[in-house]
Amino acid sequence: MKTNAILAIALFASAPAFAQTATAPAAKPAAGPAAAATAPVKQVVAVAQPLDINTATVEQLAGVKGLTHTLAEAIVKGRPYKSTDELVKSRILTETLFTQVKDGLTVKHN
């Protein structure tokens, strides 16, 4: 019972050392029983969802890497679209540019 209490105290005491902050340096691995009881911290990376070219604003579309404000305006002006391929067919985007931005764009069907 004493071992569990000591281990619990050690874990609570070391918790601030494992907290992630933007300015804190990487924590050194702890030694001893507390080190065996802690799991590695996993970082969560937010994945941006593709923008619907039929509903996104000009500003949102211009935020897609590779699209300019002028291209975003042309996309909005050409609505509605049945597929993202229409951006090339209607000559708003070149094949090369479309290949670069297609993962950030979508057409949602109801």
N, CA and C atoms as an extended XYZ file, in Angstrom:
330
Properties=species:S:1:pos:R:3:atomname:S:1:resname:S:1:resid:I:1 pbc="F F F"
N         0.821       -1.195        0.000 N   MET     1
C         0.000        0.000        0.000 CA  MET     1
C         0.862        1.255        0.000 C   MET     1
N         1.974        1.242        0.777 N   LYS     2
C         2.862        2.405        0.822 CA  LYS     2
C         3.477        2.661       -0.547 C   LYS     2
N         3.812        1.584       -1.267 N   THR     3
C         4.425        1.737       -2.587 CA  THR     3
C         3.465        2.435       -3.545 C   THR     3
N         2.199        2.060       -3.502 N   ASN     4
C         1.207        2.701       -4.375 CA  ASN     4
C         1.037        4.169       -4.020 C   ASN     4
N         1.025        4.487       -2.743 N   ALA     5
C         0.880        5.877       -2.316 CA  ALA     5
C         2.079        6.695       -2.751 C   ALA     5
N         3.281        6.150       -2.600 N   ILE     6
C         4.498        6.865       -3.005 CA  ILE     6
C         4.499        7.066       -4.519 C   ILE     6
N         4.104        6.037       -5.255 N   LEU     7
C         4.044        6.143       -6.714 CA  LEU     7
C         3.023        7.206       -7.144 C   LEU     7
N         1.864        7.231       -6.494 N   ALA     8
C         0.848        8.227       -6.812 CA  ALA     8
C         1.348        9.629       -6.527 C   ALA     8
N         2.015        9.812       -5.405 N   ILE     9
C         2.560       11.136       -5.061 CA  ILE     9
C         3.608       11.548       -6.085 C   ILE     9
N         4.465       10.604       -6.471 N   ALA    10
C         5.502       10.913       -7.457 CA  ALA    10
C         4.886       11.305       -8.795 C   ALA    10
N         3.819       10.632       -9.197 N   LEU    11
C         3.154       10.969      -10.461 CA  LEU    11
C         2.524       12.352      -10.412 C   LEU    11
N         1.830       12.656       -9.324 N   PHE    12
C         1.213       13.974       -9.206 CA  PHE    12
C         2.256       15.072       -9.127 C   PHE    12
N         3.349       14.809       -8.443 N   ALA    13
C         4.395       15.813       -8.305 CA  ALA    13
C         5.101       16.071       -9.634 C   ALA    13
N         5.203       15.028      -10.487 N   SER    14
C         5.907       15.200      -11.760 CA  SER    14
C         4.994       15.656      -12.888 C   SER    14
N         3.687       15.746      -12.665 N   ALA    15
C         2.745       16.127      -13.718 CA  ALA    15
C         3.087       17.456      -14.375 C   ALA    15
N         3.445       18.516      -13.618 N   PRO    16
C         3.789       19.777      -14.287 CA  PRO    16
C         4.990       19.649      -15.218 C   PRO    16
N         5.889       18.739      -14.929 N   ALA    17
C         7.061       18.562      -15.787 CA  ALA    17
C         6.673       17.971      -17.137 C   ALA    17
N         5.560       17.234      -17.176 N   PHE    18
C         5.136       16.622      -18.422 CA  PHE    18
C         4.103       17.457      -19.176 C   PHE    18
N         3.656       18.555      -18.611 N   ALA    19
C         2.693       19.424      -19.283 CA  ALA    19
C         3.377       20.076      -20.472 C   ALA    19
N         2.669       20.154      -21.600 N   GLN    20
C         3.241       20.759      -22.792 CA  GLN    20
C         2.903       22.239      -22.830 C   GLN    20
N         3.924       23.048      -23.002 N   THR    21
C         3.735       24.478      -23.198 CA  THR    21
C         4.557       24.893      -24.397 C   THR    21
N         4.201       26.028      -24.961 N   ALA    22
C         4.898       26.498      -26.157 CA  ALA    22
C         6.317       26.952      -25.854 C   ALA    22
N         6.591       27.415      -24.621 N   THR    23
C         7.894       27.969      -24.311 CA  THR    23
C         8.765       27.057      -23.465 C   THR    23
N         8.198       26.008      -22.900 N   ALA    24
C         8.973       25.138      -22.025 CA  ALA    24
C         9.871       24.225      -22.847 C   ALA    24
N        11.113       24.012      -22.378 N   PRO    25
C        11.983       23.074      -23.083 CA  PRO    25
C        11.489       21.650      -22.863 C   PRO    25
N        11.948       20.750      -23.699 N   ALA    26
C        11.530       19.351      -23.587 CA  ALA    26
C        11.960       18.794      -22.235 C   ALA    26
N        11.060       18.073      -21.588 N   ALA    27
C        11.353       17.496      -20.278 CA  ALA    27
C        12.281       16.305      -20.438 C   ALA    27
N        13.216       16.167      -19.482 N   LYS    28
C        14.101       15.019      -19.482 CA  LYS    28
C        13.331       13.819      -18.960 C   LYS    28
N        13.604       12.635      -19.472 N   PRO    29
C        12.911       11.451      -18.971 CA  PRO    29
C        13.196       11.258      -17.488 C   PRO    29
N        12.159       10.934      -16.729 N   ALA    30
C        12.321       10.709      -15.298 CA  ALA    30
C        12.943        9.345      -15.063 C   ALA    30
N        13.648        9.214      -13.957 N   ALA    31
C        14.254        7.950      -13.598 CA  ALA    31
C        13.483        7.349      -12.431 C   ALA    31
N        13.536        6.066      -12.289 N   GLY    32
C        12.915        5.416      -11.144 CA  GLY    32
C        11.533        4.903      -11.456 C   GLY    32
N        10.753        4.563      -10.392 N   PRO    33
C         9.436        3.959      -10.566 CA  PRO    33
C         8.449        4.861      -11.304 C   PRO    33
N         8.543        6.178      -11.128 N   ALA    34
C         7.608        7.090      -11.785 CA  ALA    34
C         7.783        7.055      -13.296 C   ALA    34
N         9.002        6.823      -13.768 N   ALA    35
C         9.262        6.797      -15.205 CA  ALA    35
C         8.554        5.621      -15.862 C   ALA    35
N         8.479        4.501      -15.190 N   ALA    36
C         7.835        3.323      -15.762 CA  ALA    36
C         6.325        3.484      -15.842 C   ALA    36
N         5.749        4.319      -14.967 N   ALA    37
C         4.304        4.459      -14.910 CA  ALA    37
C         3.768        5.535      -15.848 C   ALA    37
N         4.625        6.341      -16.457 N   THR    38
C         4.143        7.408      -17.335 CA  THR    38
C         4.191        6.959      -18.780 C   THR    38
N         3.187        7.350      -19.531 N   ALA    39
C         3.120        7.014      -20.949 CA  ALA    39
C         3.626        8.193      -21.755 C   ALA    39
N         4.165        7.966      -22.946 N   PRO    40
C         4.600        9.081      -23.780 CA  PRO    40
C         3.402        9.957      -24.163 C   PRO    40
N         3.653       11.242      -24.297 N   VAL    41
C         2.604       12.189      -24.640 CA  VAL    41
C         2.438       12.206      -26.151 C   VAL    41
N         1.201       12.039      -26.624 N   LYS    42
C         0.917       12.074      -28.056 CA  LYS    42
C         0.459       13.466      -28.430 C   LYS    42
N         0.973       13.973      -29.533 N   GLN    43
C         0.544       15.274      -30.017 CA  GLN    43
C        -0.576       15.088      -31.024 C   GLN    43
N        -1.579       15.922      -30.918 N   VAL    44
C        -2.702       15.881      -31.836 CA  VAL    44
C        -2.510       16.976      -32.869 C   VAL    44
N        -2.570       16.604      -34.135 N   VAL    45
C        -2.409       17.561      -35.221 CA  VAL    45
C        -3.774       17.762      -35.860 C   VAL    45
N        -4.211       19.000      -35.911 N   ALA    46
C        -5.503       19.315      -36.523 CA  ALA    46
C        -5.363       19.246      -38.047 C   ALA    46
N        -6.263       18.544      -38.656 N   VAL    47
C        -6.267       18.426      -40.110 CA  VAL    47
C        -7.405       19.294      -40.643 C   VAL    47
N        -7.046       20.197      -41.523 N   ALA    48
C        -8.052       21.091      -42.088 CA  ALA    48
C        -8.964       20.313      -43.032 C   ALA    48
N       -10.231       20.569      -42.923 N   GLN    49
C       -11.209       19.931      -43.800 CA  GLN    49
C       -11.219       20.664      -45.136 C   GLN    49
N       -11.424       19.936      -46.226 N   PRO    50
C       -11.517       20.598      -47.528 CA  PRO    50
C       -12.696       21.574      -47.554 C   PRO    50
N       -12.523       22.666      -48.259 N   LEU    51
C       -13.575       23.674      -48.386 CA  LEU    51
C       -14.510       23.328      -49.531 C   LEU    51
N       -15.799       23.505      -49.291 N   ASP    52
C       -16.799       23.299      -50.333 CA  ASP    52
C       -16.772       24.527      -51.240 C   ASP    52
N       -16.441       24.323      -52.502 N   ILE    53
C       -16.320       25.460      -53.418 CA  ILE    53
C       -17.660       26.111      -53.723 C   ILE    53
N       -18.761       25.461      -53.359 N   ASN    54
C       -20.077       26.058      -53.567 CA  ASN    54
C       -20.541       26.907      -52.386 C   ASN    54
N       -19.907       26.780      -51.234 N   THR    55
C       -20.371       27.522      -50.055 CA  THR    55
C       -19.287       28.360      -49.382 C   THR    55
N       -18.024       28.112      -49.658 N   ALA    56
C       -16.937       28.850      -49.008 CA  ALA    56
C       -16.910       30.299      -49.477 C   ALA    56
N       -16.493       31.176      -48.581 N   THR    57
C       -16.377       32.596      -48.926 CA  THR    57
C       -15.110       32.827      -49.744 C   THR    57
N       -15.028       33.990      -50.362 N   VAL    58
C       -13.829       34.358      -51.126 CA  VAL    58
C       -12.614       34.322      -50.210 C   VAL    58
N       -12.763       34.835      -48.988 N   GLU    59
C       -11.648       34.881      -48.042 CA  GLU    59
C       -11.192       33.473      -47.662 C   GLU    59
N       -12.144       32.572      -47.458 N   GLN    60
C       -11.781       31.197      -47.120 CA  GLN    60
C       -11.044       30.533      -48.276 C   GLN    60
N       -11.550       30.702      -49.478 N   LEU    61
C       -10.908       30.106      -50.649 CA  LEU    61
C        -9.521       30.700      -50.882 C   LEU    61
N        -9.379       31.996      -50.672 N   ALA    62
C        -8.083       32.642      -50.848 CA  ALA    62
C        -7.077       32.145      -49.812 C   ALA    62
N        -7.554       31.574      -48.726 N   GLY    63
C        -6.677       31.027      -47.698 CA  GLY    63
C        -6.093       29.675      -48.061 C   GLY    63
N        -6.602       29.047      -49.112 N   VAL    64
C        -6.052       27.768      -49.566 CA  VAL    64
C        -4.725       28.062      -50.254 C   VAL    64
N        -3.676       27.363      -49.825 N   LYS    65
C        -2.354       27.606      -50.387 CA  LYS    65
C        -2.366       27.367      -51.895 C   LYS    65
N        -1.994       28.391      -52.638 N   GLY    66
C        -1.965       28.312      -54.092 CA  GLY    66
C        -3.056       29.120      -54.761 C   GLY    66
N        -4.115       29.459      -54.007 N   LEU    67
C        -5.203       30.256      -54.584 CA  LEU    67
C        -5.023       31.722      -54.205 C   LEU    67
N        -5.178       32.573      -55.198 N   THR    68
C        -5.119       34.021      -54.959 CA  THR    68
C        -6.537       34.533      -54.711 C   THR    68
N        -6.629       35.766      -54.288 N   HIS    69
C        -7.928       36.397      -54.069 CA  HIS    69
C        -8.705       36.471      -55.386 C   HIS    69
N        -8.021       36.769      -56.466 N   THR    70
C        -8.664       36.858      -57.782 CA  THR    70
C        -9.217       35.499      -58.218 C   THR    70
N        -8.439       34.440      -58.003 N   LEU    71
C        -8.927       33.097      -58.352 CA  LEU    71
C       -10.110       32.708      -57.480 C   LEU    71
N       -10.044       33.059      -56.196 N   ALA    72
C       -11.150       32.757      -55.283 CA  ALA    72
C       -12.421       33.467      -55.740 C   ALA    72
N       -12.299       34.715      -56.180 N   GLU    73
C       -13.455       35.455      -56.689 CA  GLU    73
C       -14.019       34.781      -57.946 C   GLU    73
N       -13.134       34.296      -58.814 N   ALA    74
C       -13.583       33.621      -60.037 CA  ALA    74
C       -14.307       32.312      -59.694 C   ALA    74
N       -13.840       31.612      -58.674 N   ILE    75
C       -14.504       30.374      -58.256 CA  ILE    75
C       -15.913       30.689      -57.761 C   ILE    75
N       -16.041       31.710      -56.925 N   VAL    76
C       -17.352       32.086      -56.392 CA  VAL    76
C       -18.277       32.535      -57.520 C   VAL    76
N       -17.750       33.287      -58.464 N   LYS    77
C       -18.560       33.794      -59.571 CA  LYS    77
C       -19.091       32.665      -60.461 C   LYS    77
N       -18.340       31.560      -60.570 N   GLY    78
C       -18.735       30.467      -61.454 CA  GLY    78
C       -19.651       29.433      -60.820 C   GLY    78
N       -20.111       29.670      -59.619 N   ARG    79
C       -20.975       28.700      -58.929 CA  ARG    79
C       -22.295       28.519      -59.636 C   ARG    79
N       -22.945       27.398      -59.495 N   PRO    80
C       -22.600       26.214      -58.704 CA  PRO    80
C       -21.775       25.215      -59.509 C   PRO    80
N       -21.083       24.332      -58.785 N   TYR    81
C       -20.264       23.293      -59.400 CA  TYR    81
C       -20.795       21.918      -58.989 C   TYR    81
N       -20.678       20.966      -59.898 N   LYS    82
C       -21.057       19.583      -59.586 CA  LYS    82
C       -19.847       18.803      -59.077 C   LYS    82
N       -18.635       19.233      -59.481 N   SER    83
C       -17.401       18.604      -59.023 CA  SER    83
C       -16.275       19.627      -59.078 C   SER    83
N       -15.196       19.336      -58.375 N   THR    84
C       -14.058       20.252      -58.373 CA  THR    84
C       -13.366       20.275      -59.733 C   THR    84
N       -13.524       19.209      -60.511 N   ASP    85
C       -12.921       19.154      -61.849 CA  ASP    85
C       -13.416       20.279      -62.751 C   ASP    85
N       -14.588       20.806      -62.461 N   GLU    86
C       -15.142       21.886      -63.277 CA  GLU    86
C       -14.286       23.150      -63.215 C   GLU    86
N       -13.469       23.278      -62.187 N   LEU    87
C       -12.593       24.455      -62.090 CA  LEU    87
C       -11.582       24.463      -63.233 C   LEU    87
N       -11.162       23.288      -63.675 N   VAL    88
C       -10.241       23.186      -64.811 CA  VAL    88
C       -11.023       23.273      -66.114 C   VAL    88
N       -12.153       22.583      -66.168 N   LYS    89
C       -12.966       22.586      -67.389 CA  LYS    89
C       -13.441       23.988      -67.746 C   LYS    89
N       -13.752       24.789      -66.734 N   SER    90
C       -14.208       26.160      -66.985 CA  SER    90
C       -13.039       27.142      -67.065 C   SER    90
N       -11.829       26.619      -67.034 N   ARG    91
C       -10.582       27.391      -67.185 CA  ARG    91
C       -10.359       28.430      -66.091 C   ARG    91
N       -10.870       28.148      -64.905 N   ILE    92
C       -10.585       29.012      -63.765 CA  ILE    92
C        -9.210       28.663      -63.217 C   ILE    92
N        -8.896       27.356      -63.172 N   LEU    93
C        -7.589       26.882      -62.711 CA  LEU    93
C        -6.927       26.069      -63.814 C   LEU    93
N        -5.592       26.120      -63.845 N   THR    94
C        -4.851       25.260      -64.760 CA  THR    94
C        -4.766       23.864      -64.143 C   THR    94
N        -4.434       22.881      -64.957 N   GLU    95
C        -4.264       21.507      -64.460 CA  GLU    95
C        -3.214       21.472      -63.344 C   GLU    95
N        -2.105       22.180      -63.557 N   THR    96
C        -1.015       22.183      -62.583 CA  THR    96
C        -1.467       22.771      -61.256 C   THR    96
N        -2.128       23.909      -61.296 N   LEU    97
C        -2.596       24.543      -60.069 CA  LEU    97
C        -3.672       23.694      -59.394 C   LEU    97
N        -4.557       23.112      -60.193 N   PHE    98
C        -5.604       22.264      -59.637 CA  PHE    98
C        -4.996       21.081      -58.884 C   PHE    98
N        -3.950       20.492      -59.448 N   THR    99
C        -3.271       19.377      -58.782 CA  THR    99
C        -2.732       19.808      -57.424 C   THR    99
N        -2.268       21.041      -57.316 N   GLN   100
C        -1.715       21.553      -56.059 CA  GLN   100
C        -2.795       21.827      -55.013 C   GLN   100
N        -3.964       22.269      -55.425 N   VAL   101
C        -4.985       22.712      -54.465 CA  VAL   101
C        -6.150       21.748      -54.284 C   VAL   101
N        -6.241       20.707      -55.098 N   LYS   102
C        -7.439       19.856      -55.099 CA  LYS   102
C        -7.721       19.197      -53.756 C   LYS   102
N        -6.700       18.894      -52.951 N   ASP   103
C        -6.938       18.259      -51.654 CA  ASP   103
C        -7.593       19.206      -50.659 C   ASP   103
N        -7.512       20.504      -50.920 N   GLY   104
C        -8.124       21.490      -50.023 CA  GLY   104
C        -9.519       21.904      -50.447 C   GLY   104
N       -10.025       21.324      -51.548 N   LEU   105
C       -11.316       21.706      -52.091 CA  LEU   105
C       -12.228       20.490      -52.241 C   LEU   105
N       -13.516       20.716      -52.151 N   THR   106
C       -14.484       19.643      -52.349 CA  THR   106
C       -15.809       20.238      -52.821 C   THR   106
N       -16.700       19.368      -53.271 N   VAL   107
C       -18.077       19.732      -53.563 CA  VAL   107
C       -18.915       18.760      -52.768 C   VAL   107
N       -19.665       19.293      -51.811 N   LYS   108
C       -20.518       18.438      -50.986 CA  LYS   108
C       -21.864       18.276      -51.664 C   LYS   108
N       -22.304       17.042      -51.690 N   HIS   109
C       -23.610       16.745      -52.303 CA  HIS   109
C       -24.587       16.454      -51.192 C   HIS   109
N       -25.782       17.024      -51.271 N   ASN   110
C       -26.794       16.830      -50.215 CA  ASN   110
C       -27.430       15.491      -50.305 C   ASN   110
